[in-house]
Amino acid sequence: MPRLAPKRDLTVRQRSASWAGWAGVAVLMATLLYWLYLTGIEQNRNGIANTGLIAGTLLILYFLFGMGSVILANFRSPEGKRSIQSFVLIVAIIGIICVGNVLAYRRHYQWDLTGNRRLSLSPMTVRLLQHLDKKISVTAFYSSSAQRRFEQQEAQQVRDLLDQYADRSSNFTYQMVDYRRDLAKWQNMAMSIRLTSDPPVTVFTTPDGGKEEVKGTTEKDFTAALIKLTRKQKKHIYFTEGHGELDPTGMNRQNSATVVKQVLTDQQDEVATVNLSGKERKVPADCSVLVIAGPDVEFQPEEIKAVNDYLNNGGKALVLLRIAGPSLAGLLKEWGLKAGDNYIVQLVDFGGGLMGISRSVAISKFETHDVNRGLTRVVFPAARSIDSITPAPAGLTVTPILRSTADSVAKPLPRGSTRIDPTPKPTDPKGPFTLAAVAEKSGGKKPRLLVIGSSDFAMDLLADNPENSDRYLFTNAVNWLAEEDALVDIPPKDTPPDTVTLTPQQRLQTLFLNLLLMPTFCLFMAVFVWWKRR
């Protein structure tokens, strides 16, 4: 039995139809390429594109009409039937791949193998989206024109980022609009909600009329807009001043707290200072969290009273204490806490039975508490213990949230002292020691006081270290005190630049590897293969 249908001479019409088929395919391909090129410039097809599509379609239809009998005869042959079976198999495989892609799209998972996990949403953004209880609609106005290549790249970056946001919440939707092709849509939105920014811009809107215009393209920019639209009111964070505390507006990196302030302002908090020794001697009424960040001088009784009055009225306060500095006993005693007159150090084994101490305390295992959410490693350059008073005052709950490791010891360090005995002794109290604790009073107003036996971790010189979570311990504590549960986590990080800096020696080695070693190796393998086959 022959494998193919019997060959027969083609009529003039069939030969012309065959050539028409090839010409139709060529015309359609050329037209589509022309049309795709124009999509970056114009919105609609022009006369050339329309004429090409119509001509290509007519040529293919003429091919099918003229060659129909030949095609059917080939399909009825044994070889034609096997070709049909192969075609069905290929279609089935493509269908399975398509179904798999649809399922993968609806059940989206990804693995981020980059350093610093910079292609994944931060834990804070994920929590915000999981707690999103209102509809957020996003319209990103970016041009896809090939003449605006940089903007085209930004558009892809925005699309990828918004895809991740939309995957995390059904209340978050977005659309990309080419403002040059769809100028009417841009003009209508700009007039209806009174946009003030020119494109490219990303616009966040809510059903109740809220809107945020974002010119940036990073997660930090988008999450800041999300916070603005979802928070009912801004939180006001006040730092006390006048006692040598860390200054949120200072320039001295050893006594300023601008790094943690920046994280708070990125979360749309208002940060200010307050002097409790002024005329009013009271905490401002709009204070959400009062921060006492490492005073060098004891608070006066009137100032202690002002803080206690604020707390007893349902206030929230964060207290950071320096080693050998004021213990604020008048404040802490009422809340069942006291600061130890000591210096917590960590034992270091140098080998050979020789032991020493490290003045900094590193914590990588954390108590189960919301303040510790997302923290990986916290380093206290200098720390003192925070102990609870027994029995605790009535109606008060004290909870330790940070402890040193078992290989820590406490060295005595009275007020005003600067030196400790660096030699480990058997009589030194052994750890673990409580380095941070929370005191909460039961009742309707639920005041909170969080005390940490260190302040240096929050200063700019150390809080800026990306390897530690020091700054996030501070901001987590503030957000927890302010009852902003969705913000108690690691916020979005700055995107590091994708650059590699090579030394002159590394550049020379790279040049040698790419231009000499690899080509020489390929030439050697080619000669070797030729020699074996000659």
PyMOL commands that set and color helices and strands:
alter all, ss='L'
color gray80, all
select helices_A, chain A and resi 12-38+47-66+68-76+78-106+115-117+123-130+149-168+183-192+219-230+258-266+301-312+329-335+370-372+456-458+460-463+470-481+485-487+504-533
alter helices_A, ss='H'
color red, helices_A
select strands_A, chain A and resi 136-141+172-177+201-205+211-214+236-240+270-274+289-293+316-320+337-339+342-351+354-358+361-363+378-380+386-388+396-403+408-412+434-441+448-452
alter strands_A, ss='S'
color yellow, strands_A
deselect
rebuild
show_as cartoon
